[in-house]
Amino acid sequence: MSTRRTLEQIREEIDALDKELHTLLNRRAGLALEVADVKSESADDPVLYRPEREAQILREVARRNSGPLSDETLRRLFREVMSACLALEEPLTVAYLGPQGTFTQEAALKHFGHAVAATPMATIDAVFRAVEAGAAAFGVVPVENSTEGVVNHTLDMFIASPLGICGEVELRVHHQLLSRASVLADVQRVYAHRQALAQCREWLQSHLHDVATEPVNSNAEAAQLAAQEIGTAAIASAWAGEQNALNTLAANIEDKPDNTTRFLVIGAQEIAASGEDKTSLLLSARNRPGALYGLLAPLAEAGIGMTKIESRPSRLGKWEYVFYIDMEGHREDAPLREVLSKLEAEAALFRVLGSYPRVAR
């Protein structure tokens, strides 16, 4: 005799679990409101958004996961729960490089969840200005791509801006060729951001080598243009294609299948240690022999991993450069605190851009 349950029995158990989840979600939301009340009573200007606390929760979600849902799926679900609960306490306004439909918007929602008020800005400069002026609590901007390297304009903004780095987001980027046309032969021009054109260079050369390409401010703008102009196509996300009612002529046309873009969360809030952190610095070396070695030696001597170093013209003097360095650890960790003290004494310019939770992979 078969012991397999009937479909009706399984559905009854699902319904019962859904009711339990519903009750637990509302209970969690109630506790979040209670947390907000306690914070408000103990501080005149309480900090309600705690990214280090969220990072710890999401890491624990992955550690205790035994499937069948993936770690990434569960992190996304819990992110949305935390986002909705935070919105009950204090809705966050987040500025991002727009318009709507950009990968930067997707990164912002991945990091903060869909309960935030996400506001598109026309340029990277505008994202910084919105946060500096208090029109947004945080901003999200692209900083580097695994194929095409750093976004120099984002790094340059930190030279003059008082803002720091509060977090990072990594997003696997898939480019679609979108158009009102139904076949490739009808495409006479392709719009895209310069980075997207570079990331799809080989595919374009192979499939549309006689077609003109035109760079625009964002892939979302490219999709809007393709929706308005006959005979054109855009390189953009599937989301942008849906928003503009475009056909997908070719999917995932990026030259590198692991094409990933890293984004920074910018703001004025200092982030406490989460246990798995990264610290970013802005430095310039004194004009003397061995100056750069003097900046890097304390890291090696302390056994602190440096995950990235980039140089940019300082804009403060001819042939003067600043260095952007990412390293493992939080600025309040004892070993790193000692190293930072040595670097500050050695450098001509020294600024900690921020310590923040390392992105989960």
N, C-alpha and C positions, 0 to 999 in steps of 0.2 A: 504494500500500500504506500502511495506517495505521501511524503511529509511536507512537500513544498506548499508554501502558503498561497492562497489565492490572491489575485490582483486586488480584490476588495479588502482583504485583510492588510495587505501592504499599505494601501492608501489610507486605511483607518489609522495605522501607526504613524504615517507621515503627517496626517492631520493633527494627531495628538502632539507630535513633536513640534509642529508649527505653532500650536497654541502655547506650548512651553517656551519656545524661543521668543514668541511675542511678549509673554510675561517677563522673561528675563531681560529682554532689550529695554522695556520700559522701566524695569527695576534699575538697570544700569544707568539709564538716562536720569532717573531720580537721584541716584548717588552722585552723578556729575553735577547736578544742580546744587546738591548739598556741599560738594567740594567748593563750588563757586561762592556759596554763602560764607563758608569758613574763611576762605581767602579774603573776601571783602571785609570781614570783621577784623582781620589781623593786619591789614595793610590798606593805606589810603589809595594806592594805585596797584592793585593786585595783578600779578602775572598769571593769566589764565591758560595761555598756550605754552606748553612745556614739551618741546620737541624731543628732549633727551628722555623724558618719561615715555613718550609714544614709541621711540626707538626701542626702548627696553621691552615694552609690551609686544611689539612686532617680532623681536628676536625670540621671545619666549613662545610666541605662537608657532614659529618655525621649529623650535627645539622640541616641542611636545607633539608635533604633528606626526601621525602614523598613517595618513592617507585615508581614503583614496584621493582626496583633494590635494593639489600640489601646495608647496609652501607659498609660492607666489599668489595663488588664488586665495588662500586663507589670509595672507597679509593684506590683500586688496579688500577682502570682506571686513576685516577688523579695522582697517583704515577708514572705511566708510562709516562704521559704527562710531568710531572716535570722532570723526568729522561732524556727524549729526549731533552727538552729545555736546561737543564744543560749541556748536552753533546755538544750542539752548543757553549756554553761558554768555557767549560773546561772539557773534558772527565775525569772522575774519574777512578783511578785504585784501585781496592779493592781486597786485599788478603783474602783467606778463607781456612779453613781446607778442603783439597781435599781428593781424586781426584774428577774429575767431576762426578756429580750425587749424592753428599752427601746432607744430610739435611742442612748442613751449607751453601752450595752453594744456596740452595733454600731460606734460611733465608736472605742471602746477597742480592739476587735479589728481595725478598719481601721488603726489607728496602730501597734499592737504585734504584730499577727498572732495566730493562734489557738493558739500554743504557750505563751502566758502563762496564769497562774492568775488568771482574772478573778473578782473577788469582789463580789457585789452589796451595796450599802448602802442603807438606807431613806431617807436624806436627804442633801442636799449637805453639811450640817454633819458627818454621820457619815463621809463620804468624806474630808473634811479631817482629822478626828480619827484615822482609820485610818492615814493617811500620817504625821501628826505623831507617832503612837505607835510607828511602825515596823512596824505590822502589814501594811502594803503599801508597796512601793517608790515607787509613783506612784498618782495618782488621776486620774479623768477626770470632768469636770463640764461641763454646758452653760453657755455664757456669753451667746450672743445668737442671735437668729433674724432672717433677712432680712425677714420680714413683721412680726413683733411686737416687735422690738427686744431690748434687753438683759435678761438674767436678773439682776435686781438682787441677789438673795441671794448669788449667786456672787461678785459684785464686793465686797459688804459683808464677806465672810469674810476678804478680804485685809487689812482694817484691823487685825484682832487676830491673825491667823495668821502664824506665822513662815515658812510655805511660800511658794514662788515659782512662776513659770510655766516649765515645761520644754519645752512644745510646744503645738501647736494642731492641730485636726482640723476639716475641713469635711465635712459630710454632707448630700447632697441628700435631703430628707425627703419621702416619699410616704405619705400617710395612707389607710388602708383602713377601710371601715365593716364591722365583723365581728360576727357573731351566730350563735346556734344556730338562729335563724329562717331561713327560706328566701326570704322576700319582705319588702320594706320595710313593707308594710301591717301586719305583725305586731309591729313595733318600737314600744314604748311609752316607752322611756327610753334615753338615750345617755350612756354614761360616757366620760370622757376627761380628760387633763390640761388645765388652763386654757389653756396655750399652744396645744394642739391644737384645742380648741374655738374659739379665736380665729382660728386659721389656716384653719378650715373653716367660718367663720361664714356666708358667703354660700351655700355648698352646703347647709348645714343649713336655712337660712331658705327656700331654694327647694324642697327635697325633703322636709324633716321639720319644717315650721314649727310644727306643733301638738304636737310630741313634746318632753317635758321633757329637759333636759340636766343632768348632774350632774358637777362637777369632782372628780377624785380625784388622788392623789399622783403617778401616772404612767400612761402609756398601757398599760404591761404589766399594771398592777393592773386597769385598765379591762377588758382582755381576760380576765383571770381572773374578774372579776365577771360578765361577759357569758357566760362558760362555765358559770357556776353558776346564773344566774337566767333563767328563761323570759321572753320578751318584752322583753329588753334587747339593746342593741348597744354596741359599743366602737369608738372611733377609735384605731387602733393600726397597727403595722407588719404587713406580710405574714408576717414571721417570728413575731410574737406570735400571729397567727391560726393558723399551723401548729402551734405549741406547745400551743395550747388547743383544737385541733380545731374551729375556728369556720369558718362559711361567709363568703365575701366577698360582701356584698350590693352593694357599690359600691367601685370601685378608684380610687385617686389622686384623692381628693375635696378635696385642699387647693385653696384659692382661687387661689394663685399657682403656676404650673407650675415655677418656678425656686426654690421654697421650700427654703431651705438653713439649717441650724443649724451654728453654730461652737461647738466644744468646746475646753476648755483641759486640758492635761496638767499636773497640779500635782505638786510634789515639792521636795526639798531640794537636789538636785544642780544645780550650775552647769554650763551647757552651753557648750562652746567654739564658736567661730565656724565656720559651715559655708560661708560665701561668699554666701549669700542669706538674711539673717536679719531678725528683728524684735525690738524691745526694748519692754517695757512698764514704765511708771512709775506710782507712786502719789504724788501731790503735793497740797499745800494751799498757798494763797496767803496772804501776810501781809495783815493788815487795813489796807490803805492804797490810795489811788487808783492805778489803773493796774497793780494787782498781777498780774492775770491776763495782761495784755499782757506784763508783765515775764517771765512764765514761758514764753510762746510765742515772743517775739521772737528768742531765741537760735536756735531751730529754723529760723525763716525766714532769718535772717542766714547760717546755715551751709548753707542749701539742703537741709536734711534733711526728707523727707516725713513728715508726721504722718498716719497712716491712721485714727486714731480718737481721740475725746475724749469722756468721759462724766463727769458730776458726780453725787456722792452725798452725802447728809448724813454728816458725819464721826462722829456719835455721841459726839463728845468735847466738844461745846459747842453751845448753841442757835444756830441759823442759821449754823453753820460747815460748810463743804463740802470734800470732797476730790475730786481729779480723777484719772481713770484715762486715761492717754495711751499709745497705741501709735504707734511710729515705726519708720521703716526703718533697718536697720543693726544691728550688734552693739556692745555696750557697750565692747568692746576696740578697735573701729575708731577710728583717730585723730580724725577729725572729730567723731564722736559722743561720744567720751571727753571732748573739750574742752567740748562743749555740756552734758554732764551735770555737769561741774564748775561751770559757770555757773548751772545750774538749782539745784544743791544750795546754792549761796550765796544764791540769790534766794528759795527756798521756805521756808515755815515748817515743812513736813513734806516729806521727800524720801526715797523708797525705790525702788530698782530692783527690780521684781518678777521680772525675768528677761530674758535674751536667748536666742532659740531659733530654729530653722530656720523660715523662712516656708513656709506650707503650699503644696504643689504644686497647681496648677490646670490 
